[in-house]
Amino acid sequence: MTTPNGTAPRALCRADADGRITFELPASVAGDPEVRVLLRGRPAKGEPEPEEHALPLEPAGNGRLRAVLEPKPVLTEGRWDVLLLRAPGAGPERLRSGPRDLRALLDGHSRAWPAPVAVRVPYATKDGHLALRTWLRPAHAETDRVDVGERTTTVTARLHGTEFTDDGVVRVRLRGGRGGEVTVTPVVDADRRGFAFTVDHAELVGAETQDAPGYWDVYVLPEAGAAPVRAGRLLDDVADRKHSFVHPTARVGGATVRPYYTVDNDLSFDVGPAR
């Protein structure tokens, strides 16, 4: 994925509220009528060849070319590199990230998302290249406020793609198959989608060993026997939330409890010995 003269073309990007993403490039990149923007998924280790989607470039006026990623097809969950394919058989070139207009994504949490919940957020990689972060889930619990107190953490959230019945619960599970689990009854709004729940820090610490950290993941079961719905914050313009949204740490005896967002923007708790 090299670029002539070592300089990658720069792409402008705009996201619409309905999931459409528009890419714009200078017309000078078009050395062949078959020039394309190529989206290539990053497969996890051991997975098969990456998934790809090619988008034709068309004149956009003002000396620019435009490629449009429509809401369909739905992209699988993960990270996608945005590349330039100048001609059939040519090696793809990574595109640098130019300005990204993501204003339409800012209020995504306030809209009702149908099932499956398909989210796309353009972002710049650490080395300045353009990429997409995508999520695709049967249903989703979008977190809002995370209020950390001395003894408890209270979270407000909203379901998308499903709703609560009378026997819905929130479960906080110890990662790694070690069996720890705390079940919480949420306070559910009249529309059966908005809700709040409170986690007692002592319950997490009591189920955790004091000599090693543990990570607890938050799931919502909208009804008894339902598939667990992961709680997190996906419906805005932030592709990577882990290091930009940092919550306070509470101390419980010789342990600490801290809610945090994972590399997938899901909500979890870090529980371990005080340092």
Secondary structure, DSSP 8 states (H G I E B T S, - for coil): ---GGG---EEEEEE-TTS-EEEEEEGGG-SSTT-EEEEEE---TT--S--EEEEE-EEEETTEEEEEE-S-S---SEEEEEEEE-STTS--EE-EEEEEE-GGGTTGGGS---SSEEEEEEEE-TTSBEEEEEEEESSEEEEEEEEE-SSEEEEEEEEES----TT-EEEEEETTS---EEEE--EE-TTSSEEEEEEEHHHHHHTS-TTS-EEEEEEEESSTT---EEEE--SSS-S--TTTS----EEETTEEEEEEE-TTSBEEEEEEE--
